Amino acid sequence: MLAYIVRRLLYAIPILIGVNLITFALFFLVNTPDDMARMQLGTKRVTPEAIEKWKAERGYDKPMLYNAKAEGTGRLTETIFFQKSARLFIFDFGAAEDNRNIANEIRTRMAPSLALAIPVFLVGLAVNITFALGLAFFRATYLDFWGVVMCVAMMSISTLFYIIGGQYLASKLWHLVPISGYDGGLDAVKFVVLPVIVGVISGIGSGARWYRTIFLDEIYKDYVRTARAKGLSEITVLFKHVLRNALIPILTGAVVVIPLLFMGSLLSESFFGIPGLGSYTIDAIQAQDFSVVRVMVFVGSLLYIIGLLLTDLSYTLVDPRIRFE
């Protein structure tokens, strides 16, 4: 078991390094610091002196990978790669274009993102699995048919429709909850209840349909027929045998989503005015704040790798064959 965990951790290191190198290439080789300066200062009537000043103020005036003018270790450390990319491995995120500390912003905005994402994740998972089990129980009936039709219809509707429709009905028409905004403590409930409901409803179509496929794949296997032959009820077969043996594909989809809980929902946070990491990323993209965007790409990659690692470890809990190999 320990060797399995160590092996998975070692696999993650080169992946994270590769992601960092690709991100560096995209930000500084394809899109050079001169290009960044022109986008910030404006493409019309921008002078070379203004570009050089902008680069010097933000540390983009250094060589990319190797500084021949420096001495000793400075030849490697006094470079854009070390200052802007390598330092991310020690979580030194630096400052945004408005001089605010990015690490502090992430810590501050993580709580609102989690307050929205965790209920959506847990409630959505429970609703989708329950609905999918119901469709599997009534398989090959009109309930199953129209349930699948409803899932396909819900999948075909844009998330923006659910957001705007929810805001119109619950906030503008019925005045049940605020249309947008956020507050700390228990007051946060009235601000996140509508985004949570919208997030759960918008995910039912794809989630329930996927879980239904998993359950139907298990239902027609030999061990299920054996369980029925022993006289077990269909409810017992579904919950004790089918659901348990379908945990691996369920965990694959569920655990990998965990990193998104920390990154926040880009659309929901922006439309509902929740100051989380999702809206922070959108604002940085709109403001062309390359420092924040680069950090969020790195953090997202790191969390996604952690999610994959947790997925592999969760397999050992539900499948003893992996644990003892």
N, C-alpha and C positions, 0 to 999 in steps of 0.2 A: 504493500500500500504506500509506504513512504517513498519507495523508488518510483512508483507511478506518479506521485505528486511532484517529486524533484524533476522527473523527465518532462512533465508538462510545463513546469516553471522554466526549464532550460529552453524549451521550444518557444516560449513567449519572448525571450530576450532578443533573438535575431529579428523577430517579427516587428517588435517595437523600434528597434534600430532602423530597420528598413523603412518603416512608416515615417520616421523622423527624417531620413535622408530624402525620401520622395517629397515630403512636405517642404523641406528646404529647397529642393530643386524647383518645385512649382512656384514658391514665393520669391526666390532670389535669382534663379537662372532664367526661367521663362519670363517671369515678371520682375525685372531688375529694379534696384533701388531708384534709378532715374525715372522709371515708369511710375513707381509709387509716388515720388515727389511731384511729378506732373499731374497725377490724379488728385493729389491733395491740394496743390497750389492752383490748379486750373491749366488747361492746355493752351490757352490764349495768352500771349504776351508774358510768358514766364521766362525769366532770364537764367542763364547758366549759373550766375552767382546765387540766385535764390534757390536753385536746386541744390547746389553744394552746401549752402547754409542749412537747408532742411535736412540733408543727409548727415551733416556734422552734429546737429542738435539731437538726432535720434540714433547715432552710432552706426549709420549706414555708409560712412565714408571709409571704412576699413576694407582691406582685401577680403575676398570671399573665403578662401580656405587656408592660405599661407601668407604670412606677413614677412617678407624678406627684409624689411627695414627694421624690424624689432630684433631683440636679442634674447637668446635662451628660449625658455618656454613661451615667451611672448610671441614668437613666430607662429605659434598655434593658437594661443589664447586671445591675442589681439586681432581676431578675425570676426567676420560676420557670422560664420558658422558656429564658432564657440560661443559668442555673446548672445546670439538669437536662437540657436537650435540646441547645442550641446547642454546649455545651462537648464534646459527644460527637464532633463533627466534628474536634476536635484531639486526640481519644483521651484526654480527661480524664474518666475514669469515676468518680472520687470513691471514696467508701467505702461498704461495705455496712452493714446495720443493726447488725452486730457490730463495726463500726469497722475491719474488715480492708480493705486496699486491693484494689479489684476488679481493677485491671490486673495486680497481682502474682498474684492468684489465677488469672486467665486464663492468664498465662505459665506458672505452675506446673502447671496442670491440662491444658495443651495437649499435653504429651508423652504422658501416658497415653491421651488420646483418639486421638492419631495412632498410637500403638503398637497400638491395637485396630482403628482404622478403615482404615488403609492396607492391611494384609494382607487384610481383608475385601473391600476395593475391588478390589485387584489379582487376588487368587485368585478372587474371585467373577466378575470380568469374564472371566478366562481360562476358567473352568469353564462359564459360561453360553454363551459364544461357541462353545466346542468342542462342547458338548452340542447347541446349536442347529444347528451345521453337520452334526453326525451325523444329526439328525432331517431336515434338508433333503436330505442324501445318500440317506437311505432313505425319502424322501417317498412317500406313497401306499402304504405297506406296513404290515404289522402292527407293526413296530418303531416307525414314526412314529406310528401310532394310539395305541399304549399309552404311548409317550413323552409325547404330548399329554395323555392321561388322567392320567398321573402328575403332569405340570406343573399341571394344573387342581386335582388333589387337594392338592398341596403349597401352592398359592396359597390354598386354602380353609381351611388350618389356621392358627390364630393363632400369631404369633411367640412368645407366652408359652408355648405348648405345646413348641416347640423348646427354649426356654431351660430350662424346668423339667424336661423329659425329658432334656436333655443333662446337667443337673446331677445328676439322679438316677442315670443310667446311669454316666457317666464319673467322677463324684466320690463319690457315696454308695455305689453298688453295686460298682463296679470299683476305686475309690480310685486312679485314674490321675493326676488333677490336683486342686488345691485347688478347693473349691466356690465360693469367693469370695476377694476380697482383691487386693492388688497390691504389687509391690516393684520398685525401680528396677534398672537394669542388665540383665544377662543373666538374672537371676532373674525378670524380668517375663515371660519366655517361658512358663513353666509356668502363669502366671495368665491369659494372653491366648489360649493355644492353644485352649481350649474355647470361649470367646466367638467366636473367629474361625471355628471349624468350624460353630458354630451359626448365625452370621451368613451364612456361605456357603450352607449347606444351606437356610436359610429363604428365601433369595433366588433359588434355582434355578428355582422354579416360574414366577414372573412374568418373570424375566430371560430364561430360555431360550425361553419361549413368545413373548416379544416379538421376540427376535433371529431366531427361526425365521420369523416373519411377514415380517421385513425380507428375509431371505435368499430366501424363496419368491417375494417380489415381484420380486427381481432375477433369479431363475433363469429366469423365463418371458419375459424381455425379448429383443429381437432380437440384441443383441451376444453373448448367451450361446449362442443357437442358431448364430450364425456361428462362435463358437469351437469348438463341438462339430463343426460341419461341416468345420472344418480338421483334425480328427482329434485334438484335445486330449482328454486323459482327464478323467473327471468330477472327480477330485481336483484336477487343475490348474485346471479351470474354477472350482471352488468357492473355492480359496485365492488364485488369481491374479486372477480377474475378479470373481466375486460378492462376496467379502469386501472387496476393495479399493473397489468401487463402493458398498458398503453402509456405508462408514466415516462418511459424514455423519450419518445417523440414529443410528449407534452413538455417535459423538462427542457428539451432542445429549444423549443420555441419560447418557453417562459423565462428561463434563466438568461438567455441571450438578450432579452428585452431589459434586464435589470440595469445595464449601463445607461439606457435611455431615461431611466428614472432620475438619474443625477444630472443628465444633460438638459432635461426639461423638454416640454413640448413647444416646438417653434410656433405653430399656428395658434394653439390655445392660449399660450401666455401672451402673445402679441395682441390677439383680438380681445382678450378679457383683461388686459392691463395688469397682468401679474408680473412683478419684478423678479423673474427667475432667470435661470441660465439660458433658456430658450430665447426669451426676449432680449437678453444681453447679447447673444450671438447675432440676432437679426439687426439690432441697433448698430452693432459693430460693422456688419456688412454694409448697411446703408450709409454709415459714416466713413466707410473705407478705412477703418481702424485695423490695420494689418497685424498689429501686435496682439490684439484681442482675438482676432480670427485665427491666427497661427496657434495661439495657446489653446483655444477651444478645440481645434482639430487634433492637437496632441492629446489633450485630456480625453476627448471622445475616443481616440484610438486606444489609449491606455485602458479606459473603462471597458471597451469592447473586448479587449484581450483578457481582462479579468473576468468578464462574463463568459467567455469561451472556456476559461480555466474552471470556473465554477460549474459550468455545464459538464465538463469531463469528470469533475469530482462528484457531482450529483449522480452520475451514472453508477458509481461504485456503491451508492446507498440503495439503489433500486435493482441493481443487477449484480448478484454475488459472483458471477462468472468473471466480470471485470476486476473485482476486488481480489480474487485469488489467482489471477493470471500472473 
